[in-house]
């Protein structure tokens, strides 16, 4: 898709979000509008670009008129489907109907609480952290001490050039055209010169964060983002395993760093929805409460 295609998709996403907001209860709410806008854009993009061939048929998404590579018919269908389902769900909430599945008797299993919110699972996450941290630290160290990653980024340039190449026969390394377009854009604007050091130092920081247990949720997120990027570029290697483990660490962010700095850091910082002692000025807990 060209810039014009993305602009058209953004305009349509905004229109869908505004229309859905009116249909829900007519009350404009920023958080809800942003949610519907993002959902609408995802639906529009997916409908116009992501649905491939079915049997002997042509690429399903590439049907109907297009503007800047954005296929209006299939894009609108995708956007309407996602925003429509969201509108029905939010109308139930606006009408006072419960949307929490627990209200319908569908609860999480106890093992989910133990894994993601109980310190008893911390040793498991500690072992996973050490493995992932070592892998990222080793990869980053190799880039920092090797050639082509610092001072020009020629190694990353070669990697992107190879990944974006379309062979005369057979399948290209990159499956999704939009990601190939993104890497081509980065290549044409010489972004590898600053992106290569960013990747190198980023891998080291993710590795250190995992090993010492500092902001494990953030470290796991950025690690998963890099794994995902490598896989989109056609590199498998250890990325699928590291990606799956990183997602698990993200889910277990509260307890994954219990044997590490997060044990003291998280109660101090808290989270945006639950500020810690630094922001609430609450005293730190001191031992066991006195008995009467």
C-alpha positions as CSV (number, residue, x, y, z in Angstrom):
1,X,0.0,0.0,0.0
2,X,1.1,3.5,-0.7
3,X,0.8,6.5,1.6
4,X,-2.5,7.4,-0.1
5,X,-3.8,3.9,0.7
6,X,-3.0,4.3,4.4
7,X,-4.6,7.7,4.5
8,X,-7.8,6.3,3.0
9,X,-7.8,3.5,5.5
10,X,-7.3,6.0,8.4
11,X,-10.1,8.2,7.2
12,X,-12.5,5.2,6.9
13,X,-11.4,3.9,10.3
14,X,-12.2,7.3,11.9
15,X,-15.6,7.4,10.1
16,X,-16.5,3.9,11.4
17,X,-15.4,4.8,14.9
18,X,-17.6,7.9,15.0
19,X,-20.6,6.1,13.5
20,X,-20.2,3.2,16.0
21,X,-19.9,5.7,18.9
22,X,-23.2,7.3,17.9
23,X,-24.9,3.9,17.6
24,X,-23.8,2.8,21.0
25,X,-25.2,5.5,23.2
26,X,-24.5,8.8,21.4
27,X,-22.0,9.9,24.1
28,X,-18.5,10.6,22.8
29,X,-15.9,8.9,24.9
30,X,-12.2,9.2,24.0
31,X,-11.1,5.8,25.2
32,X,-14.0,4.1,23.4
33,X,-13.5,6.1,20.2
34,X,-9.7,5.2,20.2
35,X,-10.5,1.5,20.7
36,X,-13.0,1.5,17.9
37,X,-10.7,3.5,15.6
38,X,-7.8,1.0,16.1
39,X,-10.2,-1.9,15.7
40,X,-11.6,-0.4,12.5
41,X,-8.2,0.2,11.0
42,X,-7.1,-3.4,11.8
43,X,-10.3,-4.7,10.1
44,X,-9.8,-2.4,7.1
45,X,-6.2,-3.4,6.6
46,X,-6.8,-7.1,7.2
47,X,-9.7,-7.2,4.8
48,X,-7.8,-5.3,2.1
49,X,-4.5,-7.0,2.4
50,X,-4.3,-10.2,4.4
51,X,-6.7,-12.8,2.9
52,X,-4.8,-14.8,0.4
53,X,-5.8,-17.4,-2.2
54,X,-8.5,-19.9,-1.5
55,X,-8.0,-23.1,-3.5
56,X,-7.6,-22.1,-7.1
57,X,-9.1,-18.6,-6.7
58,X,-7.0,-15.4,-6.8
59,X,-5.9,-13.4,-3.8
60,X,-9.2,-12.9,-2.0
61,X,-8.4,-9.5,-0.5
62,X,-7.4,-8.1,-3.9
63,X,-11.0,-7.7,-5.1
64,X,-12.9,-4.7,-6.3
65,X,-11.6,-1.1,-6.8
66,X,-8.4,0.0,-5.1
67,X,-7.0,3.4,-4.1
68,X,-3.2,3.5,-3.4
69,X,-3.2,-0.3,-3.0
70,X,-6.1,-0.2,-0.5
71,X,-9.0,-2.4,-1.8
72,X,-12.1,-0.6,-0.8
73,X,-14.6,-3.4,-1.0
74,X,-12.8,-6.0,1.0
75,X,-11.3,-3.4,3.3
76,X,-14.8,-2.0,4.2
77,X,-16.1,-5.5,4.8
78,X,-13.3,-6.2,7.2
79,X,-13.7,-2.9,9.0
80,X,-17.5,-3.2,9.2
81,X,-17.3,-6.8,10.6
82,X,-14.9,-5.9,13.5
83,X,-16.5,-2.6,14.4
84,X,-20.0,-4.1,14.1
85,X,-19.2,-6.8,16.5
86,X,-17.6,-4.3,18.9
87,X,-20.6,-2.1,18.6
88,X,-23.0,-4.8,19.6
89,X,-20.8,-5.8,22.6
90,X,-20.5,-2.2,23.8
91,X,-24.2,-1.6,23.4
92,X,-24.7,-4.4,25.9
93,X,-22.4,-2.7,28.3
94,X,-24.1,0.7,27.8
95,X,-27.4,-1.0,28.6
96,X,-26.1,-2.2,31.9
97,X,-25.7,-5.8,30.9
98,X,-22.6,-7.6,32.3
99,X,-19.8,-8.3,29.9
100,X,-17.4,-10.1,32.3
101,X,-17.5,-13.8,31.5
102,X,-17.3,-14.6,35.2
103,X,-20.8,-13.3,35.6
104,X,-21.9,-16.1,33.3
105,X,-20.1,-18.7,35.4
106,X,-17.0,-19.0,33.1
107,X,-14.0,-18.5,35.3
108,X,-10.2,-18.9,34.9
109,X,-8.8,-22.2,36.2
110,X,-6.8,-22.0,39.4
111,X,-3.7,-23.0,37.6
112,X,-3.9,-19.7,35.7
113,X,-3.8,-17.8,39.0
114,X,-0.9,-19.9,40.2
115,X,1.1,-19.4,37.0
116,X,0.6,-15.8,36.5
117,X,-0.1,-14.3,39.9
118,X,1.4,-16.5,42.6
119,X,5.0,-16.5,43.8
120,X,5.0,-20.3,43.8
121,X,5.5,-20.2,40.1
122,X,8.4,-17.8,40.3
123,X,11.1,-20.5,40.1
124,X,9.7,-21.7,36.8
125,X,9.8,-18.2,35.3
126,X,13.2,-17.6,36.8
127,X,14.6,-20.5,34.8
128,X,12.9,-19.3,31.6
129,X,14.2,-15.8,32.2
130,X,17.8,-17.1,32.5
131,X,17.5,-19.0,29.2
132,X,15.9,-16.2,27.3
133,X,18.3,-13.6,28.9
134,X,21.3,-15.6,27.9
135,X,20.2,-16.0,24.3
136,X,19.5,-12.3,23.9
137,X,22.7,-11.3,25.7
138,X,24.8,-13.6,23.6
139,X,23.2,-12.4,20.4
140,X,23.7,-8.7,21.3
141,X,27.3,-9.2,22.4
142,X,28.1,-10.9,19.1
143,X,26.7,-7.9,17.2
144,X,28.5,-5.3,19.4
145,X,31.8,-7.1,19.1
146,X,31.4,-8.2,15.5
147,X,31.6,-6.3,12.2
148,X,28.8,-4.5,10.3
149,X,26.4,-3.6,13.2
150,X,28.1,-0.5,14.6
151,X,29.4,2.3,12.5
152,X,27.2,2.1,9.4
153,X,25.0,-1.0,9.9
154,X,26.1,-2.8,6.8
155,X,25.3,-6.2,8.3
156,X,21.7,-5.1,8.8
157,X,21.6,-3.6,5.3
158,X,22.6,-7.0,3.9
159,X,20.0,-8.8,6.0
160,X,17.2,-6.5,4.8
161,X,18.4,-6.7,1.2
162,X,18.3,-10.5,1.3
163,X,15.0,-10.6,3.0
164,X,13.2,-8.2,0.6
165,X,14.6,-9.9,-2.5
166,X,11.9,-11.6,-4.7
167,X,13.3,-14.7,-6.5
168,X,12.5,-15.4,-10.1
169,X,11.0,-18.8,-9.0
170,X,9.8,-20.1,-5.7
171,X,8.5,-18.2,-2.6
172,X,10.2,-15.0,-1.3
173,X,11.5,-15.0,2.3
174,X,8.8,-12.5,3.4
175,X,5.2,-13.6,3.1
176,X,3.5,-10.4,3.7
177,X,3.9,-7.6,1.1
178,X,3.3,-4.9,3.7
179,X,6.3,-6.0,5.7
180,X,8.4,-6.1,2.6
181,X,7.3,-2.6,1.7
182,X,8.3,-1.5,5.2
183,X,11.8,-2.9,5.0
184,X,12.2,-1.5,1.5
185,X,11.3,1.9,2.8
186,X,13.8,1.5,5.6
187,X,16.5,0.5,3.1
188,X,15.8,3.3,0.8
189,X,16.1,5.8,3.6
190,X,19.3,4.2,5.0
191,X,17.6,3.5,8.3
192,X,20.0,0.6,8.9
193,X,22.7,3.1,9.9
194,X,20.9,3.9,13.2
195,X,18.7,0.8,13.4
196,X,21.5,-1.7,13.6
197,X,23.0,-0.1,16.8
198,X,19.5,0.1,18.2
199,X,19.0,-3.6,17.7
200,X,22.4,-4.5,19.1
201,X,22.1,-2.5,22.3
202,X,18.4,-3.5,22.5
203,X,19.2,-7.2,22.5
204,X,21.8,-6.7,25.3
205,X,19.3,-4.7,27.4
206,X,16.6,-7.3,27.0
207,X,19.1,-10.0,28.0
208,X,20.2,-8.1,31.1
209,X,16.6,-7.2,32.1
210,X,15.7,-10.9,31.9
211,X,18.7,-12.2,33.8
212,X,18.5,-9.7,36.7
213,X,14.7,-9.6,36.7
214,X,14.3,-5.9,36.1
215,X,11.0,-4.8,34.5
216,X,10.6,-8.3,33.1
217,X,7.3,-7.5,31.4
218,X,8.8,-4.7,29.4
219,X,11.9,-6.8,28.5
220,X,9.7,-9.7,27.4
221,X,7.6,-7.4,25.3
222,X,10.6,-5.9,23.4
223,X,12.1,-9.3,23.1
224,X,8.9,-10.7,21.6
225,X,8.7,-7.7,19.2
226,X,12.2,-8.5,17.9
227,X,11.4,-12.2,17.6
228,X,8.3,-11.3,15.7
229,X,10.2,-9.0,13.4
230,X,12.8,-11.6,12.6
231,X,10.0,-14.2,11.8
232,X,8.2,-11.7,9.6
233,X,11.5,-11.3,7.7
234,X,11.7,-15.1,7.1
235,X,14.1,-16.0,9.9
236,X,13.0,-19.0,12.0
237,X,16.0,-20.3,14.0
238,X,15.1,-20.0,17.8
239,X,12.7,-17.1,17.3
240,X,9.4,-19.2,17.5
241,X,10.5,-20.7,20.9
242,X,11.8,-17.4,22.3
243,X,8.6,-15.6,21.1
244,X,6.3,-18.2,22.8
245,X,8.3,-18.0,26.0
246,X,8.3,-14.2,25.9
247,X,4.5,-14.1,25.6
248,X,4.2,-16.3,28.6
249,X,6.5,-14.0,30.6
250,X,4.4,-11.0,29.5
251,X,1.3,-12.8,31.0
252,X,3.3,-13.5,34.2
253,X,4.8,-10.0,34.5
254,X,3.6,-9.7,38.1
255,X,5.5,-12.7,39.3
256,X,8.1,-13.4,36.6
257,X,10.7,-11.1,38.3
258,X,10.0,-12.2,41.9
259,X,13.4,-13.7,42.1
260,X,15.0,-10.5,40.9
261,X,14.9,-6.7,41.1
262,X,11.1,-6.6,40.3
263,X,10.5,-8.1,43.8
264,X,11.3,-4.7,45.2
265,X,10.8,-2.5,42.1
266,X,7.2,-3.4,41.2
267,X,5.7,-2.6,44.6
268,X,7.4,0.8,44.4
269,X,6.4,1.7,40.9
270,X,3.1,-0.2,40.5
271,X,1.3,0.1,37.2
272,X,-0.7,2.8,35.5
273,X,-3.9,1.4,36.8
274,X,-2.4,0.6,40.2
275,X,0.3,3.2,41.2
276,X,2.9,2.0,43.7
277,X,4.3,3.5,46.8
278,X,6.5,6.0,44.9
279,X,3.4,7.7,43.5
280,X,1.0,7.2,46.4
281,X,3.5,8.0,49.1
282,X,2.3,5.0,51.0
283,X,4.8,3.6,53.6
284,X,6.6,0.4,52.8
285,X,5.3,-2.8,54.6
286,X,7.3,-3.6,57.7
287,X,7.2,-7.2,58.8
288,X,4.3,-9.0,60.3
289,X,1.4,-7.1,61.8
290,X,1.3,-6.9,65.6
291,X,-1.1,-9.3,67.3
292,X,-3.6,-8.1,69.8
